[in-house]
Amino acid sequence: MRLVTAVIKPHRLDAVKDALREKGIGGLTVTEARGFGRQAGHTEVYRGAEYTVAFVPKIKVEVVVEDGDASGVATAIMDAARTDKIGDGKVWILPVEEVFRVRTGEAGADAL
């Protein structure tokens, strides 16, 4: 099994969710996050005062899938999240040793 993690722009979450649903993904975890990369934050003006926003709001999406589905899920996320502008995000894939469903105690692929 693999953990596919993506950090995306918040306004692209619905498109990513729909793309994953089309791929047959039954569940995902979403976390609000803040960070910066090449864009290194930006400046904004509020009530006439300019200030620097060092950490840009992002959304972290996590999905556990079978090994063979990981790259397809990553591609679906990238296609749905892409705006062709700086700060679109990152996707990475990590191995998962074991997965358990808390309610039933099911393990492995049955727990997904």
C-alpha positions as CSV (number, residue, x, y, z in Angstrom):
1,M,0.0,0.0,0.0
2,R,1.0,3.6,-0.6
3,L,0.2,7.0,1.0
4,V,-0.3,9.6,-1.6
5,T,0.0,13.1,-0.1
6,A,-0.6,16.3,-1.9
7,V,-0.3,20.0,-0.9
8,I,-2.6,22.1,-3.1
9,K,-4.3,25.5,-3.4
10,P,-7.5,25.6,-1.3
11,H,-9.7,26.5,-4.2
12,R,-8.7,23.4,-6.1
13,L,-10.0,21.0,-3.4
14,D,-13.4,20.3,-5.0
15,A,-11.8,19.5,-8.3
16,V,-9.3,17.1,-6.7
17,K,-12.1,15.5,-4.7
18,D,-14.2,14.9,-7.8
19,A,-11.2,13.5,-9.7
20,L,-10.5,11.1,-6.9
21,R,-14.1,10.0,-6.7
22,E,-14.0,9.3,-10.5
23,K,-11.0,7.1,-9.9
24,G,-13.0,5.1,-7.4
25,I,-11.3,6.4,-4.2
26,G,-13.7,5.9,-1.3
27,G,-12.1,8.2,1.2
28,L,-9.5,10.8,1.8
29,T,-8.2,13.1,4.6
30,V,-8.0,16.8,4.2
31,T,-6.0,19.1,6.5
32,E,-5.6,22.9,6.4
33,A,-1.9,23.8,6.1
34,R,0.3,26.9,5.6
35,G,3.7,27.1,3.9
36,F,5.7,28.6,1.2
37,G,8.0,27.4,-1.6
38,R,9.5,29.4,-4.5
39,Q,6.8,32.1,-4.1
40,A,8.1,32.8,-0.6
41,G,4.9,34.4,0.5
42,H,3.5,37.7,-0.8
43,T,2.4,41.1,0.3
44,E,-1.1,42.3,0.8
45,V,-2.7,45.6,1.7
46,Y,-5.3,45.8,4.5
47,R,-6.9,49.1,5.4
48,G,-4.2,51.0,3.7
49,A,-1.3,49.2,5.5
50,E,0.9,46.8,3.6
51,Y,2.0,43.6,5.3
52,T,3.8,40.4,4.3
53,V,2.1,37.1,4.3
54,A,5.0,34.7,4.9
55,F,3.0,31.5,4.9
56,V,0.4,30.9,2.2
57,P,-2.7,28.9,3.0
58,K,-2.7,25.4,1.5
59,I,-4.7,22.2,1.7
60,K,-3.0,18.8,2.5
61,V,-4.8,15.8,0.9
62,E,-3.9,12.3,2.0
63,V,-5.1,9.0,0.4
64,V,-4.0,5.4,1.1
65,V,-4.3,3.2,-2.0
66,E,-3.0,-0.1,-3.3
67,D,0.5,-0.1,-4.8
68,G,-0.7,-0.2,-8.4
69,D,-3.1,2.7,-8.0
70,A,-0.7,5.2,-6.5
71,S,0.8,6.8,-9.6
72,G,-2.7,7.0,-11.2
73,V,-4.0,8.7,-8.1
74,A,-1.1,11.1,-8.1
75,T,-1.6,12.0,-11.7
76,A,-5.4,12.6,-11.1
77,I,-4.5,14.9,-8.3
78,M,-2.0,16.8,-10.3
79,D,-4.3,17.2,-13.3
80,A,-7.2,18.4,-11.1
81,A,-5.0,20.8,-9.0
82,R,-3.0,22.4,-11.9
83,T,-3.6,26.1,-12.5
84,D,-0.3,26.6,-14.4
85,K,0.7,29.3,-11.8
86,I,3.4,29.2,-9.2
87,G,2.3,27.6,-5.9
88,D,0.2,24.8,-7.5
89,G,1.7,22.4,-4.9
90,K,3.5,19.1,-4.6
91,V,2.5,15.4,-4.6
92,W,4.5,12.6,-3.0
93,I,4.1,8.9,-2.4
94,L,5.3,7.0,0.6
95,P,5.1,3.2,1.5
96,V,2.5,2.2,4.1
97,E,3.4,-0.9,6.1
98,E,0.0,-1.7,7.6
99,V,-3.6,-0.3,7.6
100,F,-6.4,-1.2,10.1
101,R,-10.0,-0.2,10.2
102,V,-10.7,0.8,13.8
103,R,-14.4,-0.1,13.9
104,T,-14.0,-3.7,12.5
105,G,-10.4,-4.5,13.0
106,E,-10.0,-5.3,9.3
107,A,-6.5,-5.1,8.0
108,G,-4.7,-4.5,4.7
109,A,-6.7,-3.9,1.5
110,D,-10.0,-4.8,3.3
111,A,-9.4,-1.8,5.7
112,L,-9.3,0.7,2.7
